[in-house]
Amino acid sequence: MNAHVPFVDLASQHAEIAAEVEAGMAAVFAATAFVDGPPVADFEHEYADFVGAEHCIGVGNGTDAVELALRAVGVGPGGEVLLPANTFVATAEAVSRIGAVPVPVDVDDDRLLLDPDRVEAAITERTQAVVAVHLFGQLAPMERLAAICEAAGVPLVEDAAQSQGARVGGRRAGGLGAIAATSFYPGKNLGAAGDAGAVTTDDATMAAEVRRLRNHGSSTRYVHDVIGMNSRLDTVQAVYLRAKLDRLEKWNELRVRAAARYDALLADVPGVRRPLLGAEGQHVWHLYVVRVAERDRVLAELSRAGIGAGIHYPYPVHLTGAYAHLGLGPGTAPVAEAAAGEILSLPMHPHLTEAMQDRVVEVLRSAVRGDTA
Ligand SMILES: *Cc1c(COP(=O)(O)O)cnc(C)c1O
């Protein structure tokens, strides 16, 4: 048996919403409301409600969302922004595009999330913000980070691109910091039909600033008081996102169930370190990441057997070519660096079947044991 198990399955998600999306798209095209059509404001209200934030501003993609959130809290050229060493490079790119400097900080070994003690030690008078990334769908330790940031007078910004719906104590990712950025890249828990993103916040002043910056620095037509950018949320993406937002809770619940089942199946597989299930708050399993020795060989064997697995991410930010100029070599973030050689993301999506999971575990078991399949 050599059944293919996809890493993500956007087709099954699309099938559930296709009819609704077709009707919504037809209305957009009929009205030719391509930019700032009514579905954009509708989605912004619905997503703000979902997150429990006062304001949501739809933008063009997640990287712009991080940049705009950072600019709204006052990050500017030359400032430093602390962020986890193991994040998608976009978190750092957003900082660099402002002319500020990303400072990678190491993570805890259990969850690979920003380590508050190390954040506290890394804050200097040049620090203009801390970005907490809710990696893999887990929530960063926001309570401790918030206390540290407050004591230092530094704003705490969330990168919630991998965590739509994650919650703790009745509050959700995107509503836990001063301001939050998220991405609706198609493969995220809430994915668009192309690029899209959003900023959420309770702060009316910051919300207005993001709104103005995303639209050429203008809140009144042809009045441009600051240099902004064009990063508006497409109307067609808003239609798509509204349909998916209606299903997000159900889809996240299916991810939670799949993660619990992986956990049970992998409990007796020696050599596989499982992610922690009992997190503080509700994890939404954007990625199910195990750790194994000889990861590259194991990944190659999974691929050969038709299992869609991946690495998120093979290089910590400071060890990418793009950030070689920071001059931070190996040893800068030992936990993140060691993890980068062991992490392996298994197929995870709402439509993962039990048969697919059984197959993944069977192949992983023999790959880790070193059997030739
Ligand atoms: C996906 C992602 C982003 C950026 O998203 P784009 O929409 O691709 O620009 C930023 N941060 C993290 C952690 C992400 O996973």
The ligand as a Tripos MOL2 file, in Angstrom:
@<TRIPOS>MOLECULE
LIG
   15    15     1     0     0
SMALL
NO_CHARGES

@<TRIPOS>ATOM
      1 C1          2.7170   32.9930    7.2400 C.3       1 LIG1
      2 C2          3.4200   33.7790    8.2550 C.ar      1 LIG1
      3 C3          3.6680   35.1660    8.1100 C.ar      1 LIG1
      4 C4          3.4570   35.9940    6.8600 C.3       1 LIG1
      5 O1          2.5230   35.7030    6.0360 O.3       1 LIG1
      6 P1          2.3650   36.1310    4.4960 P.3       1 LIG1
      7 O2          0.8870   36.2780    4.4160 O.co2     1 LIG1
      8 O3          2.8960   35.0030    3.7050 O.co2     1 LIG1
      9 O4          3.0680   37.4050    4.2610 O.co2     1 LIG1
     10 C5          4.2340   35.8410    9.1700 C.ar      1 LIG1
     11 N1          4.5780   35.2110   10.2840 N.ar      1 LIG1
     12 C6          4.3800   33.8970   10.4670 C.ar      1 LIG1
     13 C7          4.7800   33.2650   11.7620 C.3       1 LIG1
     14 C8          3.8180   33.1280    9.4480 C.ar      1 LIG1
     15 O5          3.6470   31.8210    9.6320 O.3       1 LIG1
@<TRIPOS>BOND
     1     1     2 1
     2     2     3 ar
     3     2    14 ar
     4     3     4 1
     5     3    10 ar
     6     4     5 1
     7     5     6 1
     8     6     7 2
     9     6     8 1
    10     6     9 1
    11    10    11 ar
    12    11    12 ar
    13    12    13 1
    14    12    14 ar
    15    14    15 1
@<TRIPOS>SUBSTRUCTURE
     1 LIG1         1 GROUP 0 **** ****
